[in-house]
Amino acid sequence: MFFAGGILVLLAIVTKIASVLAENPVDKKYRNKFYVLFLSVGLSALVWYFFRYEDVIFFGTRFVEWIILLVSAVCFIKLLVSTFRNYPKEKELWEKEQVRMKYLPH
């Protein structure tokens, strides 16, 4: 779980960099959502590992680990479904708005 948490934190850093370098606000929005998810799950896993290492009675148990994994899996699936449903529509609307703004007088 320690390595999974570390990998997720690194993945969060990569998605944040990708979010900053995004070409449009729609890409930035969805990359930020993945950033928040990866960072929160990664830090939760690292904190759980610390509690496990320090033998904290309740927070270091496997039950808490499974709760973290279950909640993160549900959030990840929800985010993927939302992304596949809404991203193409939002991207198309943004592109149409850019074309419309291009031909409007300034």
Phi, psi and omega in degrees: 000330179297314181290324177297318177296317178296319179294320179293324176294318176296321177295324176295319178297318179296317180291329176292318177297317177297325178293318179295324182271008183296146183280333183218163183292336179291313176300318181298319181299311183286328176292324176295324177296318177293324177300312181297317180296310181297319181293316182293319179290319179297315179292324176297319179293320179292321177295318178299317179297320177298315178297322179295317180295322182273004179058044173287133192304298186269314188289345179264010184276163177293333178299315178294323177299315180293326176295316178300314180294319181293314180296319180292324178293319178296316179296321179294317179294318178298318179293320177295316179297315178299319180294313181293331180280315191260332186302310181300321180294313181295321179295317180296317177298319179295318179296319177296320178296322178294320178295318180296318180291333182295323185262001175277145178290145183269000000 
